Amino acid sequence: MFAPAAAPSGSAFVPSSRLGRERLRTYRVLAAARVLMSLMLLGWLVLLPMMQAAPHAEKPAIATLGYGVALLYVALTVASLWWSFVRTQGLAWQVLIAIAVDLLAFTTLQFTAGYPAREFALIYALPVLAAGIYGTLSLTLFVAALVTMILLGSAGFAMLGGAAEAEQRLLNAAFVGIAYFAVAVLTWQLSQRLARQEARAAASESVARRQMALNQRVIEAQRDGVMVVDRHMVLEALNPAAQQLLDLPWSDAVTARWLGGRKALRDLPVAEVVRKEVERMAIDGEEALEVKVRTPAGRKLLLRLSTLDNLPGGVGYLIVLQDLREIDARIQQEKLAAMGRLVASVAHEIRNPLGAIGQANQLAREFAGDAAQLERLHHLIGQNVERINRTVEDVLELGRTAPREIGLMLCAPLMRELHAEFDQPDQGRIGLFIQDDAAQIRFDALHLRRVLVNLLSNARRYASNQPRAIEMRQLGAGQVREIQVSNDGPLIDAELRAQLFEPFRTTSSRGVGLGLYISHELCLRNGARLLYRLEREGTPQERGSFVIQIAPGS
């Protein structure tokens, strides 16, 4: 509850990387341990003389000083603990002051305690651990060295005073000092590793929080309604669009969106239809479901339900809601826009031949006595009528639906028939390769013939007269995988490939621009794809190829 409000500032001996939120909690635990240690020291100084069988000769003034130092140390540790909760800034200085107070208090008590002074050797662990956890390596080694010098000085002072077992105390002090050095270095290394892990965790937390905020913004901006419920049908997420589509009251939306999402669908009568569909999907064990429902307010919705597996805390369900009226309106707008473009394109395509027919008719009156001129004009009129008829036929083809049943057929006979038909009069101009004569394809025969005729007509128009300038290939064993029609003519520019299968796109003065578009649509109706790609790219033999890709299992 007393989290730092800003990034902690360090010092030369206590780096800021050691002063995170977790280190503040650790320092409070350390401060509480210091309070406990101070009380134990005070009690030890009071009770130990009472328990000794023979009192040792000590100056009363020194004993009184020891009690005073112990009482002062108790007061300082309590104040340090209280200050760590009240003032979270300046933690580096709190650590340094605590280490200095501990060293001064323990040293004073050790030199005023008299005979039991050797028992103080282990209480220096607190400042050594504090320096290793929070300080730099220099501070850690300095504190360990200072503690070792204090212990050795105490043992040397006892030796000069002729105390019993003085040499043994000196040896013990040396061993304890070495142990403190080892503990200090080990604590500092562990603290270094912990600091790096905390830095990585803080960076990951920052990235995760940013990602969560971005995800929330994206969900909030969605035009479709988005809801997430857990396995108990309790709301965990809800965006404003879902609130509007379900006509949720404002209080329920606040509870679901900003108060932890603990609002059950059963408590929302307007979401009853959603709850029933989610429960039905869960009972049936389905991974996804798409269903149309009607809300109590009469709104028609399209629900897309999907199961969210492997989530912490159990399975969840994602619910996407769409207003069917908006979908229908959008589809209608797209249809109207497409119809407008089609009508404008057809009008443009018909206007030119009609103009040519009108001009030829006018000229026919002027050359009524010239049979040759009339014959030429009649031929021109016939060509333009044929062009108009071809445009009308292509437009009518767009409106025809796919056959009700598409059966399997052998593709090789049709390939051979078209090869023989188009490989005239220059035989050898079209190459044919069939991987498997028995390979079958699920495609309407008339549609496939129309597509291949369009592709071969385009290839023959642009290819050279060299042998195998056009190649037809049927790939796939048992089942046709691809049908390719390539030629050695000019390649289609990259910027034009994106518009290749749009209606009325042509570079030929004689073409209408519907051939590739109709071929593309017919392939889609039969579950296939028509695309353009380059073969032998980057070589002198590079050529363009139209490919009919058959979906696996079709």
C-alpha positions as CSV (number, residue, x, y, z in Angstrom):
1,M,0.0,0.0,0.0
2,F,3.0,2.3,0.3
3,A,4.3,1.7,-3.2
4,P,6.8,4.2,-4.5
5,A,5.3,6.9,-6.5
6,A,8.3,7.4,-8.7
7,A,11.4,5.6,-9.8
8,P,13.8,5.3,-6.8
9,S,17.0,7.2,-6.9
10,G,20.2,5.5,-5.9
11,S,23.6,6.7,-4.7
12,A,27.3,5.9,-5.4
13,F,27.2,2.9,-3.0
14,V,23.5,1.8,-3.5
15,P,22.6,1.7,-7.2
16,S,19.0,2.4,-8.3
17,S,18.7,-1.1,-9.8
18,R,18.6,-2.5,-6.3
19,L,15.7,-0.3,-5.1
20,G,12.7,-1.7,-6.8
21,R,9.3,-2.5,-5.2
22,E,10.4,-5.9,-4.1
23,R,13.6,-4.5,-2.5
24,L,11.5,-2.1,-0.5
25,R,9.5,-5.0,0.9
26,T,12.8,-6.8,1.6
27,Y,14.1,-3.8,3.4
28,R,11.0,-3.6,5.6
29,V,11.5,-7.3,6.6
30,L,15.2,-6.4,7.3
31,A,14.1,-3.5,9.4
32,A,11.7,-5.7,11.4
33,A,14.5,-8.2,11.9
34,R,16.7,-5.3,13.3
35,V,14.0,-4.4,15.8
36,L,13.8,-8.0,16.9
37,M,17.6,-8.2,17.2
38,S,17.8,-5.0,19.2
39,L,15.2,-6.3,21.7
40,M,17.1,-9.6,22.0
41,L,20.4,-7.7,22.6
42,L,18.8,-5.6,25.3
43,G,17.3,-8.6,27.0
44,W,20.6,-10.5,26.8
45,L,22.5,-7.6,28.4
46,V,19.9,-7.4,31.2
47,L,19.5,-11.1,31.9
48,L,23.0,-12.5,31.3
49,P,24.7,-10.9,34.4
50,M,21.9,-12.2,36.6
51,M,22.5,-15.8,35.3
52,Q,26.3,-15.8,35.8
53,A,27.5,-17.7,38.8
54,A,30.3,-15.4,39.6
55,P,30.2,-11.8,38.6
56,H,33.1,-10.5,36.6
57,A,34.9,-7.3,37.5
58,E,33.5,-4.6,35.3
59,K,33.3,-0.9,35.7
60,P,29.7,0.2,36.4
61,A,30.1,3.1,34.1
62,I,30.8,0.8,31.1
63,A,27.9,-1.5,32.0
64,T,25.6,1.5,32.2
65,L,26.9,2.7,28.8
66,G,26.1,-0.7,27.3
67,Y,22.5,-0.5,28.5
68,G,22.2,3.0,27.2
69,V,23.6,2.0,23.8
70,A,21.2,-1.0,23.6
71,L,18.2,1.2,24.5
72,L,19.2,3.8,21.9
73,Y,19.6,1.0,19.3
74,V,16.1,-0.2,20.0
75,A,14.8,3.3,19.5
76,L,16.7,3.8,16.3
77,T,15.6,0.4,14.7
78,V,11.9,1.1,15.6
79,A,12.2,4.6,14.0
80,S,13.9,3.0,10.9
81,L,11.0,0.5,10.5
82,W,8.4,3.3,10.9
83,W,10.3,5.6,8.5
84,S,10.4,2.8,5.8
85,F,6.6,2.8,5.7
86,V,6.1,6.6,6.0
87,R,8.9,7.7,3.6
88,T,9.5,5.5,0.6
89,Q,11.8,8.0,-1.1
90,G,15.5,8.0,-0.2
91,L,15.7,4.3,0.4
92,A,19.4,4.3,-0.6
93,W,20.2,6.6,2.3
94,Q,18.0,4.6,4.7
95,V,20.1,1.5,3.8
96,L,23.4,3.3,4.4
97,I,22.3,4.8,7.7
98,A,21.0,1.4,8.9
99,I,24.4,-0.3,8.0
100,A,26.3,2.5,9.8
101,V,24.0,2.4,12.9
102,D,24.3,-1.4,13.1
103,L,28.1,-1.4,12.9
104,L,28.4,1.4,15.4
105,A,25.9,-0.2,17.9
106,F,27.3,-3.7,17.6
107,T,30.9,-2.5,18.0
108,T,30.1,-0.4,21.0
109,L,28.1,-3.2,22.6
110,Q,30.9,-5.7,21.9
111,F,33.6,-3.5,23.7
112,T,31.3,-2.7,26.6
113,A,29.9,-6.2,27.2
114,G,32.9,-7.5,29.0
115,Y,33.4,-11.3,29.1
116,P,30.5,-12.3,26.8
117,A,31.9,-10.1,24.0
118,R,32.9,-13.1,21.9
119,E,29.1,-13.9,21.5
120,F,28.7,-10.8,19.3
121,A,30.6,-12.4,16.4
122,L,27.4,-13.5,14.6
123,I,25.2,-10.5,15.0
124,Y,27.3,-8.7,12.3
125,A,25.5,-10.8,9.7
126,L,22.7,-8.1,9.4
127,P,24.9,-5.2,8.1
128,V,26.9,-7.7,5.9
129,L,23.7,-9.0,4.3
130,A,22.3,-5.5,3.9
131,A,25.4,-4.4,2.1
132,G,25.3,-7.5,-0.2
133,I,21.7,-7.1,-1.0
134,Y,21.6,-3.3,-1.7
135,G,25.1,-2.1,-2.2
136,T,27.8,-2.2,-4.8
137,L,30.6,-4.8,-4.6
138,S,32.9,-2.1,-3.2
139,L,30.5,-1.3,-0.3
140,T,30.0,-5.0,0.3
141,L,33.7,-5.8,0.6
142,F,34.2,-2.7,2.7
143,V,31.6,-3.7,5.2
144,A,32.9,-7.3,5.3
145,A,36.5,-6.0,5.8
146,L,35.3,-3.6,8.5
147,V,33.5,-6.3,10.4
148,T,36.6,-8.6,10.2
149,M,38.8,-5.8,11.6
150,I,36.3,-5.2,14.4
151,L,36.3,-8.9,15.3
152,L,40.1,-9.1,15.1
153,G,40.5,-5.9,17.1
154,S,38.2,-7.2,19.8
155,A,40.2,-10.5,20.0
156,G,43.5,-8.5,20.0
157,F,42.2,-6.3,22.8
158,A,41.3,-9.3,24.8
159,M,44.8,-10.8,24.2
160,L,46.5,-7.6,25.4
161,G,44.3,-7.7,28.5
162,G,45.4,-11.3,29.3
163,A,42.0,-12.8,28.9
164,A,41.7,-16.6,28.9
165,E,41.7,-18.4,25.5
166,A,42.7,-15.2,23.8
167,E,44.6,-16.9,21.0
168,Q,41.6,-19.2,20.3
169,R,39.4,-16.1,20.1
170,L,41.8,-14.5,17.6
171,L,41.7,-17.6,15.5
172,N,37.9,-17.8,15.6
173,A,37.7,-14.1,14.7
174,A,39.8,-14.7,11.6
175,F,37.7,-17.7,10.5
176,V,34.5,-15.7,11.1
177,G,35.9,-12.8,9.1
178,I,36.6,-15.1,6.2
179,A,33.1,-16.5,6.4
180,Y,31.7,-13.0,6.3
181,F,33.7,-12.2,3.2
182,A,32.3,-15.4,1.5
183,V,28.7,-14.6,2.6
184,A,29.1,-11.0,1.4
185,V,30.3,-11.9,-2.1
186,L,27.7,-14.7,-2.5
187,T,24.9,-12.4,-1.3
188,W,26.1,-9.7,-3.7
189,Q,26.2,-12.1,-6.7
190,L,22.7,-13.4,-5.9
191,S,21.5,-9.9,-5.6
192,Q,23.0,-9.1,-9.0
193,R,21.2,-11.9,-10.6
194,L,17.9,-11.0,-8.9
195,A,18.4,-7.4,-10.1
196,R,18.8,-8.5,-13.7
197,Q,15.7,-10.7,-13.4
198,E,13.7,-7.9,-11.9
199,A,14.8,-5.6,-14.8
200,R,13.7,-8.2,-17.3
201,A,10.4,-8.8,-15.5
202,A,9.8,-5.0,-15.4
203,A,10.5,-4.7,-19.1
204,S,8.2,-7.7,-19.8
205,E,5.5,-6.2,-17.6
206,S,5.7,-2.9,-19.4
207,V,5.4,-4.6,-22.8
208,A,2.5,-6.7,-21.6
209,R,0.7,-3.7,-20.1
210,R,1.2,-1.8,-23.4
211,Q,0.0,-4.8,-25.4
212,M,-3.1,-5.2,-23.2
213,A,-3.9,-1.5,-23.6
214,L,-3.5,-1.7,-27.3
215,N,-5.7,-4.8,-27.4
216,Q,-8.3,-3.0,-25.4
217,R,-8.3,0.0,-27.7
218,V,-8.6,-2.3,-30.7
219,I,-11.5,-4.1,-29.2
220,E,-13.2,-0.9,-28.2
221,A,-12.8,0.4,-31.7
222,Q,-14.4,-2.7,-33.3
223,R,-17.7,-2.0,-35.1
224,D,-18.7,-5.6,-34.4
225,G,-19.7,-6.6,-30.8
226,V,-17.1,-8.6,-28.9
227,M,-17.8,-10.5,-25.7
228,V,-15.7,-13.1,-23.7
229,V,-17.3,-15.4,-21.1
230,D,-15.7,-18.0,-19.0
231,R,-16.9,-21.6,-18.5
232,H,-19.5,-20.4,-15.9
233,M,-21.0,-18.0,-18.4
234,V,-19.7,-15.0,-16.6
235,L,-18.7,-11.9,-18.6
236,E,-15.0,-11.2,-18.8
237,A,-14.8,-8.7,-21.6
238,L,-17.4,-6.5,-23.4
239,N,-17.0,-3.7,-25.9
240,P,-19.4,-0.8,-26.5
241,A,-20.6,-2.3,-29.8
242,A,-21.8,-5.4,-28.0
243,Q,-23.4,-3.3,-25.3
244,Q,-25.4,-1.4,-28.0
245,L,-26.3,-4.5,-30.0
246,L,-27.6,-6.3,-26.9
247,D,-29.2,-3.1,-25.6
248,L,-27.5,-3.7,-22.2
249,P,-28.4,-1.2,-19.4
250,W,-25.5,1.2,-18.6
251,S,-25.1,-0.2,-15.1
252,D,-24.7,-3.8,-16.4
253,A,-22.2,-2.6,-19.0
254,V,-20.1,-0.8,-16.3
255,T,-20.1,-3.9,-14.2
256,A,-19.0,-6.1,-17.1
257,R,-16.5,-3.8,-18.6
258,W,-14.8,-1.9,-15.7
259,L,-15.6,-3.8,-12.5
260,G,-13.8,-7.0,-13.1
261,G,-16.3,-8.5,-15.5
262,R,-18.1,-10.5,-12.8
263,K,-21.6,-10.3,-14.4
264,A,-23.2,-13.6,-15.3
265,L,-25.2,-13.9,-18.5
266,R,-28.0,-15.4,-16.6
267,D,-28.4,-12.1,-14.8
268,L,-28.8,-10.2,-18.1
269,P,-32.2,-11.1,-19.6
270,V,-31.3,-9.3,-22.9
271,A,-28.3,-11.7,-23.3
272,E,-30.4,-14.8,-22.8
273,V,-30.2,-15.8,-26.5
274,V,-26.4,-15.5,-26.4
275,R,-26.2,-17.6,-23.3
276,K,-28.3,-20.4,-24.7
277,E,-26.2,-20.7,-27.9
278,V,-22.9,-20.7,-25.9
279,E,-24.2,-23.4,-23.6
280,R,-25.4,-25.5,-26.6
281,M,-22.0,-25.2,-28.2
282,A,-20.3,-26.2,-24.9
283,I,-22.6,-29.2,-24.5
284,D,-22.1,-30.4,-28.1
285,G,-18.4,-30.0,-27.8
286,E,-18.1,-27.8,-30.9
287,E,-15.1,-25.6,-31.4
288,A,-16.9,-22.9,-33.4
289,L,-20.5,-22.0,-34.3
290,E,-22.2,-19.5,-36.4
291,V,-25.9,-18.9,-35.8
292,K,-28.6,-16.2,-36.4
293,V,-30.6,-15.1,-33.3
294,R,-33.2,-12.5,-32.4
295,T,-32.9,-10.4,-29.3
296,P,-35.9,-9.5,-27.1
297,A,-35.9,-6.1,-28.7
298,G,-36.4,-7.7,-32.1
299,R,-32.8,-7.0,-33.4
300,K,-31.5,-9.7,-35.7
301,L,-27.9,-10.7,-34.9
302,L,-25.3,-13.0,-36.4
303,L,-23.3,-14.8,-33.6
304,R,-19.9,-16.2,-34.3
305,L,-18.9,-18.3,-31.3
306,S,-15.5,-19.9,-30.8
307,T,-13.8,-21.8,-27.9
308,L,-10.7,-20.3,-26.3
309,D,-8.7,-23.3,-25.1
310,N,-5.5,-23.3,-23.0
311,L,-6.3,-20.1,-21.1
312,P,-5.2,-19.6,-17.5
313,G,-8.1,-20.3,-15.3
314,G,-9.9,-22.6,-17.7
315,V,-11.7,-22.5,-21.0
316,G,-13.4,-19.4,-22.3
317,Y,-15.7,-18.5,-25.2
318,L,-15.3,-15.6,-27.7
319,I,-18.5,-14.2,-29.0
320,V,-18.6,-11.8,-32.0
321,L,-22.0,-10.1,-32.7
322,Q,-23.0,-8.5,-36.0
323,D,-26.1,-6.7,-36.9
324,L,-27.7,-8.5,-39.8
325,R,-29.4,-5.3,-41.0
326,E,-26.0,-3.7,-41.4
327,I,-24.7,-6.7,-43.1
328,D,-27.6,-6.8,-45.5
329,A,-27.3,-3.1,-46.2
330,R,-23.6,-3.3,-46.8
331,I,-24.1,-6.3,-49.2
332,Q,-26.9,-4.3,-51.0
333,Q,-24.6,-1.3,-51.3
334,E,-21.8,-3.4,-52.7
335,K,-24.2,-5.0,-55.2
336,L,-25.5,-1.7,-56.3
337,A,-22.0,-0.3,-56.7
338,A,-20.9,-3.4,-58.7
339,M,-24.0,-3.2,-60.8
340,G,-23.3,0.5,-61.5
341,R,-19.8,-0.2,-62.5
342,L,-21.0,-3.1,-64.7
343,V,-23.7,-1.1,-66.4
344,A,-21.3,1.8,-67.0
345,S,-18.7,-0.6,-68.5
346,V,-21.3,-2.3,-70.7
347,A,-22.7,1.0,-71.9
348,H,-19.1,2.1,-72.8
349,E,-18.4,-1.2,-74.6
350,I,-21.7,-1.0,-76.6
351,R,-21.5,2.7,-77.4
352,N,-18.4,2.3,-79.6
353,P,-19.8,-0.4,-81.9
354,L,-23.2,1.4,-82.0
355,G,-21.4,4.5,-83.1
356,A,-19.5,2.5,-85.8
357,I,-22.8,1.0,-87.0
358,G,-24.6,4.3,-87.1
359,Q,-21.7,5.8,-89.2
360,A,-21.6,2.8,-91.5
361,N,-25.4,3.2,-92.0
362,Q,-25.0,6.8,-92.9
363,L,-22.2,6.1,-95.4
364,A,-24.3,3.3,-97.0
365,R,-26.8,5.9,-98.2
366,E,-24.0,7.9,-99.8
367,F,-22.5,4.9,-101.5
368,A,-25.8,3.2,-102.5
369,G,-24.6,2.6,-106.1
370,D,-21.1,1.3,-105.1
371,A,-21.5,-2.4,-104.5
372,A,-17.9,-2.9,-103.2
373,Q,-18.2,0.0,-100.8
374,L,-21.6,-1.3,-99.6
375,E,-20.1,-4.8,-99.1
376,R,-17.3,-3.3,-96.9
377,L,-19.8,-1.3,-94.9
378,H,-22.0,-4.4,-94.4
379,H,-19.0,-6.3,-93.2
380,L,-18.1,-3.5,-90.7
381,I,-21.7,-3.5,-89.4
382,G,-21.6,-7.3,-89.0
383,Q,-18.3,-7.1,-87.0
384,N,-19.7,-4.5,-84.6
385,V,-23.0,-6.4,-84.2
386,E,-21.0,-9.5,-83.4
387,R,-18.9,-7.5,-80.9
388,I,-22.1,-6.3,-79.2
389,N,-23.5,-9.8,-79.1
390,R,-20.3,-11.1,-77.6
391,T,-20.5,-8.4,-74.9
392,V,-24.2,-9.3,-74.1
393,E,-23.3,-13.1,-74.0
394,D,-20.5,-12.4,-71.6
395,V,-22.7,-10.4,-69.3
396,L,-25.4,-13.1,-69.4
397,E,-22.7,-15.7,-68.5
398,L,-22.0,-13.7,-65.3
399,G,-25.6,-14.1,-64.2
400,R,-25.7,-17.9,-64.7
401,T,-25.4,-19.9,-61.5
402,A,-23.1,-22.9,-61.1
403,P,-24.5,-26.3,-62.0
404,R,-26.3,-28.1,-59.2
405,E,-24.1,-31.1,-59.2
406,I,-20.5,-31.2,-60.3
407,G,-19.2,-34.7,-61.0
408,L,-15.8,-36.1,-61.6
409,M,-14.5,-36.1,-65.2
410,L,-11.4,-37.0,-67.2
411,C,-9.5,-34.0,-68.1
412,A,-7.1,-35.5,-70.7
413,P,-9.6,-36.0,-73.5
414,L,-10.7,-32.3,-73.3
415,M,-7.0,-31.2,-73.3
416,R,-6.2,-33.3,-76.4
417,E,-9.4,-32.1,-78.2
418,L,-8.5,-28.4,-77.6
419,H,-4.9,-29.1,-78.5
420,A,-5.9,-30.5,-81.9
421,E,-8.4,-27.6,-82.4
422,F,-6.0,-24.7,-81.6
423,D,-2.8,-26.2,-83.0
424,Q,-3.9,-25.2,-86.5
425,P,-2.7,-24.2,-89.0
426,D,0.8,-24.0,-87.5
427,Q,1.2,-27.5,-86.1
428,G,3.7,-27.8,-83.4
429,R,3.1,-24.3,-82.1
430,I,1.3,-25.7,-79.0
431,G,3.0,-28.3,-76.8
432,L,1.0,-30.7,-74.7
433,F,2.0,-32.5,-71.5
434,I,-0.3,-34.8,-69.5
435,Q,1.1,-36.4,-66.4
436,D,-1.7,-38.9,-66.0
437,D,-4.3,-39.7,-68.6
438,A,-6.5,-41.2,-66.0
439,A,-6.4,-38.2,-63.6
440,Q,-9.9,-36.9,-62.8
441,I,-11.1,-33.4,-61.9
442,R,-14.3,-32.2,-60.3
443,F,-15.2,-29.4,-62.7
444,D,-18.2,-28.7,-64.9
445,A,-17.2,-29.8,-68.4
446,L,-18.7,-26.7,-70.2
447,H,-17.2,-24.3,-67.7
448,L,-13.7,-26.0,-68.0
449,R,-13.9,-25.8,-71.8
450,R,-14.9,-22.2,-71.7
451,V,-12.0,-21.3,-69.4
452,L,-9.4,-23.2,-71.5
453,V,-10.8,-21.7,-74.7
454,N,-10.3,-18.2,-73.3
455,L,-6.8,-19.0,-72.1
456,L,-5.7,-20.6,-75.4
457,S,-7.3,-17.7,-77.4
458,N,-5.3,-15.2,-75.3
459,A,-2.1,-17.3,-75.6
460,R,-2.4,-17.7,-79.4
461,R,-3.0,-13.9,-79.8
462,Y,0.3,-12.9,-78.0
463,A,2.6,-15.9,-78.5
464,S,5.2,-16.2,-81.3
465,N,5.1,-18.6,-84.2
466,Q,8.0,-20.7,-82.8
467,P,7.5,-24.4,-82.0
468,R,6.0,-24.9,-78.5
469,A,5.5,-21.2,-78.1
470,I,2.4,-22.2,-76.2
471,E,2.4,-25.0,-73.7
472,M,-0.5,-26.9,-72.1
473,R,0.3,-28.9,-69.0
474,Q,-1.9,-31.2,-66.9
475,L,-0.2,-32.0,-63.5
476,G,-1.3,-34.5,-60.9
477,A,-1.5,-38.3,-60.6
478,G,-4.9,-39.7,-60.0
479,Q,-6.4,-36.3,-59.4
480,V,-5.7,-33.2,-61.4
481,R,-3.7,-30.7,-59.3
482,E,-3.0,-27.9,-61.9
483,I,-3.7,-27.0,-65.5
484,Q,-1.2,-24.6,-67.0
485,V,-1.4,-22.6,-70.2
486,S,1.8,-20.6,-70.8
487,N,3.2,-18.7,-73.8
488,D,6.4,-16.9,-74.8
489,G,4.7,-13.6,-75.5
490,P,5.2,-10.3,-73.7
491,L,5.0,-10.6,-69.9
492,I,2.3,-8.7,-68.0
493,D,3.6,-5.8,-66.0
494,A,3.5,-6.2,-62.3
495,E,1.2,-3.2,-61.7
496,L,-1.3,-4.6,-64.2
497,R,-1.4,-8.1,-62.5
498,A,-3.6,-6.8,-59.6
499,Q,-6.3,-5.8,-62.1
500,L,-5.9,-8.8,-64.4
501,F,-9.1,-10.5,-63.5
502,E,-11.3,-7.4,-63.2
503,P,-14.1,-6.9,-65.8
504,F,-13.4,-4.9,-69.0
505,R,-9.7,-4.9,-68.5
506,T,-8.0,-5.5,-71.9
507,T,-5.1,-4.3,-73.9
508,S,-6.5,-5.5,-77.2
509,S,-8.6,-3.3,-79.5
510,R,-10.6,-6.3,-80.5
511,G,-11.2,-7.7,-77.0
512,V,-14.1,-6.8,-74.7
513,G,-12.2,-7.4,-71.5
514,L,-14.5,-10.0,-69.9
515,G,-12.7,-13.2,-70.9
516,L,-10.3,-13.5,-68.0
517,Y,-12.9,-12.1,-65.5
518,I,-15.4,-14.8,-66.6
519,S,-12.7,-17.5,-66.5
520,H,-11.8,-16.4,-63.0
521,E,-15.4,-16.5,-61.8
522,L,-16.1,-19.9,-63.3
523,C,-13.1,-21.3,-61.6
524,L,-14.3,-19.9,-58.2
525,R,-17.7,-21.5,-58.8
526,N,-16.1,-24.9,-59.3
527,G,-13.9,-24.6,-56.2
528,A,-10.7,-23.7,-58.1
529,R,-8.4,-20.7,-58.5
530,L,-7.1,-19.0,-61.6
531,L,-3.9,-17.0,-61.2
532,Y,-1.0,-15.7,-63.2
533,R,2.6,-16.4,-62.4
534,L,6.0,-16.3,-64.1
535,E,7.9,-19.5,-65.0
536,R,11.7,-19.8,-65.3
537,E,11.9,-16.3,-63.8
538,G,15.2,-14.5,-64.3
539,T,16.2,-16.7,-67.3
540,P,16.1,-16.0,-71.0
541,Q,13.3,-18.6,-71.2
542,E,11.1,-16.7,-68.8
543,R,7.4,-16.8,-69.7
544,G,4.0,-16.0,-68.3
545,S,1.6,-18.7,-67.3
546,F,-2.1,-18.9,-66.4
547,V,-2.7,-21.6,-63.8
548,I,-5.9,-23.3,-62.8
549,Q,-5.3,-24.6,-59.2
550,I,-7.6,-27.3,-58.0
551,A,-8.2,-27.5,-54.3
552,P,-7.2,-30.9,-52.7
553,G,-10.1,-33.2,-52.3
554,S,-12.2,-31.3,-55.0
